Amino acid sequence: MTKLTIAQLLKETKLQEVEVKGWVRTFRAKRFIALNDGSTLNNIQCVVDFENTPEDTLKRITTGAAVAIKGELVESQGKGQSVEVVVSSIEILGDSDPETYPIQPKKHSFEFLRENAHLRTRTSTFSAVMRLRSALSFAIHKYFNDNGFYYMHTPIITGSDAEGAGEMFKVSTLDQKNPPLTEDGEIDHTKNFFGKDTNLTVSGQLEAETYAMSLGKVYTFGPTFRAENSNTSRHLSEFWMIEPEVAFMDLAGNMDLAEDFMKSVITYILENNAEDLEFLDKRLADEEKTKPQAERSELSLIEKLKFVTENNFKRVSYTEAIDILKNSKPNKKKKFNYIIEEWGADLQSEHERFLVEKHFKCPVILFDYPANIKAFYMRLNEDGKTVRAMDILFPGIGEMVGGSQREERLDVLKEKMAVLDIPEEELWWYLDLRKYGTAVHSGFGLGFERLVMFATGMSNIRDVIPYPRTPQNAEF
């Protein structure tokens, strides 16, 4: 007897005796079980001979119950599937009380499903989203491995703040009610577990730079943390970041790498996850119909993905982008929420989307941003007012990737740190890179959940991570 997943069974052409295990989605007319095991969006129909099945067993075949079925795989008589299983024996592995089981076969709100996040992958939408999350994760590792990068695990607990301004979670073993104090009445962090003030990391970039300057090409892919009190559909307190760093690579090389990387991982899911993407494409289309016409996307989900893979990314300087935005109709008619008045403005999502969706009609890479709106480690240009930074902008979402050529000159880096009050003694090891064999190097960062949102068409970031961590919420 062949043990196959439902995904395998539905592709099977050989009619044979099979054993299949899964969870009951529906059971109708005491005869037809729709069974799912998570391997595919689709259920397999299992046909029960209810006249020869004990009534006690039939009563236990309820939505959510785990069952083991043996039977014959035959050509299906009904519509919607090519094969079905004629059941010869059924064993109830785990009962599910139909009175209390939350995931009944009806439409549930995403808010309700977040409250039942431990069971929400029993629904078609969330099983599709999480299979895509897994596929994207694999595609990312595959891309870097195929291109000669080394995977590096950067520390979760750190004494530095890579961004210079991120809100950080403190890591402490001190008694919160009666912490040890210094003579000045301050908390004495020398008595803490690590002998100093430590936090959860906001980025692995600085540590990744150190490895790039010896291993050449490295990347991180791990959890990062921000203690920002932002209760929005785009913010999480715990999320995953992908951060490649490459020695001897300038900004142009960085843009080439980022474009190739984004096209590669999206091509991977278009080729390998068509079934889930088609389902989510239809889900998004149905959701769009409920919106006012002006708010609807011009592109379907799959069209958005192909928009990235089939178009060359347009490279535009920040200065040129500001000119385009200043002279645009929505800016002149004050349709933007944030009016662009002068050079130096920090671009908002509405501006980024205008450039991609209305003006250039392709993904856009903006580069050479004003130094004062970017991080200290970005390389200062010869004009003294811009840095070699770049952001990649996608349709529907705005910024997807942020990166830069890193400042490799010791004196310039020290000056920038001084201006921002970043103590040299905190980052002595980072400065050492500029003392011993410094060289041009670059990298970028990509928030994984933002990529998953783009790839699945989900509009809330809490719906693309298994257990979202947000202000006032650490359930599960």
N, C-alpha and C positions, 0 to 999 in steps of 0.2 A: 504494500500500500504506500502511495506516494504522499509525503508531507510537503505541501507547497504553501507559499503565502497566497493570499487572495489576488495580489497583483500578478503572480505567476499563473494562477489557475485561470484567470480571465483571458490570458493570452494562449492558454493550452489548446491544442487541436486534437491531442490524443485522448480519446474517451476511455476512462479508467477508474478503478477504485481509488478514492482519495480520502485523506483525513484533513480536516481544517478546523482551526480554533480561532475564536474571535469574540466580539461583543455584539449582542443583538441590537440593531438599530430599530427595526420594527418587526412585529409579528402579526400578520393579518389573516383573518378567516380560519384561524387555527391550522393554517396550512403553509403559508409563505413566510420564511424568515429572511430578512435582509441582514446579512452578516458582514461585519467590517473588522479588520485586524490592524488598521493603521498603515498598511503597506501601500494603499492606494486610496484615492478619493472614492472609488466605486465600491459598492457592496456586491457580494455574490448572493444570488437567490438560492435558498435551500428549501426544498419541497418536502414537507413532513406528511407521512401517511397517518393522519390524525386518528383514523378509526382503529389503528393497531398500535397507537402510542398511549401509555397510561395517562389518565386525566390529570394525575398529580404532576407528571412531568410537563404536560402542556401548560398547566397553570404557572409553572416556574419559568417558562420561556417569555420573559418580559424585557422591555427596553432597558439596556444597560447590563443585562446578565451576561456572564462569560460562559461560553459553551464549547464543547468538543463534538464535532460531527464527523461521522463516517458515512460514506455513501458513494454513489456512482456519478461521475462527471458525465453529463449528457448534453446534447444540443438543446438549447432552451426553446420552449414552446411560446414563451411570451416575448414582448418587445423590450428593447433596451439592453439586452445582454445576449451574447452568443452561446454561453454555456450556463448551466445551473447544476446543482447537486441534488440528486434524489437520495434522501436521507434513509440509511439503513439502521443507524443507531445514533442516539444523541445523549450526551452526558452534560448535566448542569455543573459547571466548575465553580461558579460563584453566583449566588442569587442577587437580584436587584429589586428592592421594594418599589413597586410602581407608584406608591403613594408619596414617597419622599425623594425619589431619584430626580435631581434637578434638570437633567438634560433630556427632556421629553422631546418627541419628534414634532416640534413646532418651532416657530420663529422666536428666537430670544434676542434681546438687546445686547450689545457689546458690554454695556455697563453691568448687566446681570451676569454675563459670562466672566467678566473680570472678578466678580465676587466668588465665582466658582472656577477659578483659574486651574485648579487641580483636575478638573473634569472637562475643561473647554476644548481640549484637543480631541474629544469624542465627537465634535461637530465637524462638518465638512470644511467650513471656512478655516477654522484654526488648525485642523490637521494639514490642510494645504499650505497655510502660512508657515507652519513649523517644518514641514518637509522642504519648503523652499529655503528657509533659514539654514537648514542643515546642508543643502546643496550649495548655497552661496559660500558657506564656510569652507566646504571642501574645495570649491573652485578657487578660492583665495589662496589656500595652502598649495594647491596644485600649480597655480600660476607662478608663485614665488619659487617653489621647488624646481619647476621646469626652467626658470630663468636664473638659476644659480644663487639664490638668496639663502641665507641661513636663518632659521627661526630662533628667535631669542626671547627668553622669558624675563621681562624686566620686573623690578620689585613692586609688590603691591603696597608695602609699607615704605615710606620715604621721608627723608628730612628736608627735601626741597620741593618748591612749588614751580613746576616747569613753565607755567604761563605767567608767573609773576603777579597774578591777580585773582586766581581761582579761589572760590570758597571751598575750603577743605574740611574733611572729617578728621578730627583729632583721634589719635590712637594712644590710649593711656591705661596704665594699671594702677594709677594713684587713687587713693581713697577720695571719692568726689566730695564727701561731706567735710572731711578734715585733711586736705592735701598738705604735704610738707611745704613750709614757706622759707624763703631766704630772709636774710636780715632786713631787706627792704620791704618785706611783706608780699613779695611776688611768689607765684608757685615755683617750687624748686624742681625743675625738670631733670636735674642730675640724679634725682632719686627715682625717676621713672624707669620703666623696664629697659629702654634702650639708652638711658643716660642723657637723653635730649628730647626736645619737642619733636614728635613725629606725627605723620598724617597718612591717610590713604591716598594713593597716587591720583593725580589728575591727568597724567600722560606718561608714557614710557619713553618719550622722544629723546630726552637728554642722555639717558643711559644707552639708548640705541645708537646715538651718535658715537659714543665711545667705542662700541663694538664695530661700527662701520669703519672706524679709523684703524682697524686692525684686520677685520675679516672681509672688508670691502663692501659687501652687500648683505644687509640684514633686514629683518622685519619683526615687529611685535604684533601680537593679536591677543589681547587680553582685556580684563575688566578694568575700568577706570571709574572714578567717583567724583561727583561735584555736589557740594552741600548748598546749592542755590535753592532758595525757596520759590521755585518756579512750578506752579501747578498748571502746566499747559500741555497741549497734545503733542509737543515736540521735545519735551524735556524729561529726562530720567535722572535719578540720583546715582544710579549704577548702570553703566552701559559698557559696550565692548568697542575697542578701538583697534584699527589696523594702522600701523605706522612703519613704512619702509624708510631706511636711511642708506644712502649710497655715497661712498667716497669717490672723489675725482669726477663728480657729476655736477654740472652747473644748472641754472634755472631752466634752460631750454631742454636739457636732458630730463629734468624732473617732470616737465610738462609732457614730454614724449612718453615717459614711463607711466604717468598717471592715466593718460588717455588710453594707452595700450592695455593697461590693467583693467580699467573700467569696461572697455569693450570686451575683453576676454571673459570676465566673470559673468557679464550679462549674456554673452553668446552661449556660455555653458548652460545656463538655466533655460534659455530658449530652445536649445537642442535636447536637453535631458529632462525637463519638467513641463512639457507641453500640456499635459492633462491638467495639472494643478493651475497653470497659468491661464488656460482657457476658462476654467471654472471661476477664477478670481477676476478675469476680464469681464465675464458676464455679471458677476456680483457688483463690480464697480459701475458697469453700465446701468444696472438697475438702480444703484444708489444715486448716480448722476441725474437720473430722470426726476428724482424728488427735489432737485435744486432749481432755483430760478435760472432761466436760460443764460443770463449774463455770468453766472458762477460756474457753469458747466465747462469741463475740459474739452478742448477741441480734439484731443487724441484719446484713443482707448488705451488700456493698460499695455497691451502687446505693441501697439503703435508707439507708445512712449519708449518702450525698451528698444525697439528697432530704430527709433529716432536717434538713440545713442550709438547703436552698433553700426548703423549705415551712413552716418554723417561724420565728416571730419570736424573736429572741434575748432571753432573760430577763436583765434588768439587776439585779444584786444587789451591795450594798456588801460589802466584805471583812468588816466587822464582823458583818453578818447571816449571811454564809457561815460564819464561825467558830462562831456560835451553832448553826446547823444541823448542822455537822459534830460539834461537841462533844456534841450530844444525839442523834446518829445511832446506830443499832444497831451498825454495825461498829466505831464508836469506843468505845461502852460495853462491847461484848463483846471489845474489844481485837483485832479482826480486821484493823484497819489496821496496816501495818508501822510507820507513824509516827503515834503517838497524839496527837490534838489536845487539849492541856491548857489553853492560855490564849491570849488575844489576842496577836498579834505573831508567831505561828508562820508559817514560810514553807511555803506549801501545796505538797504533792507531787502527782505525777500521779494517784495513787490517790484523793486527795481531790477533785481537779478532775473526774475521771471519775465519781465518786459523785454530785457535784452535777448533772452533765449527764445521766448515764444512768439514775440511780436516783431522784433527788429531783425535779428539774424536768422531766426528759424533753424537753429542748430545748437548743440551744446557749445558753451562759451567758456574760454579760459581767460580770466582777467589777471593781469600781472602788473608789477611795479606800483604797489599801493603806497599811500602816505605813511611815513615811518611812525608817526604818532598814533596811528590806530592799529599798529601791529606789534607783535611780541619782540622782546629785546634781542633774541638770538637770530633775527633775520638780517641778511647782509645789506648794509647801507650802500646805496648807489652813489655814483660820482656826483650827482646833483645835490647830495646832502639832505634831501627831503623825502626821497622815496626808498623803499626797500625791495629786494628781489623776492617778493612774495607772489603767490599765485593761488587763485581759487577757481575750482571748476563748478560751473553752474548748469543744472539740469532742469528740464521742464517740470512744472508742477511742484517743485520742491525748493528751487533756488540752490544755495551752496551745498555741494555734495562732498567736495574735497578741498582741504586747505593745506598749503605747503609753502616751502621757500628754499632758496639757497641759504645755507647757514653762514653766519658771520665767522670767517676763519682767521681774521686779523686780531691778535691779542689786544693791541692798544685800543682799537675801535670798540671791541666787545667790553673792555673795562670801562670805557667812557659811557657806553649805553647803560651798563649796570649801575654805574654811579648816579646817573640821572634818575634812574628808577628806584634808587635806594635798595638795590639787591646786594647784600654783603658778599664780598669776594670770598671770605672764609667759608661761606656756605657752599659755594660752587668751585672750590679750589681745584677739584678733580676735572671739572668741565673746562676750566681755564688751562689746565695742563695740556689738553689736546692741542691748544694753540701754541704751546711752548715746544712740544716735542713732535716734530713732523707734521705740522699743520698743512692742510690742503683744502682746496675747494670741495665742498660736499653739500648734499641736498637731501630733502625728504618731504614726505607729506603725511597727513593724518586723515583718516576716514572713519566717521562714526558708523559702526556696523549696522546699528538699528535703523539709521537713516537710509542706508542702502536697502535694507529689508523692506522698509516702508515703500520705497520707490519701486522695488521689484514686485511687490504684492498688491499695491494700490490701497493699502490700509492707511487711514487718515490719522490714526492715533498711535503714537509710539508705544503706548502701553499694550497694544495688541500684537506686537511683533517680537516680544521678549517673553520667555515663559512666565516669570514671576516679577512684574514691574516693582521697582523700588522708587517711591515718590514721597514728597513731604507728607507726613502723618500716615504713611502706609508702608508697613513691612510685613504684610500678611503672607503666610505660607513659608 
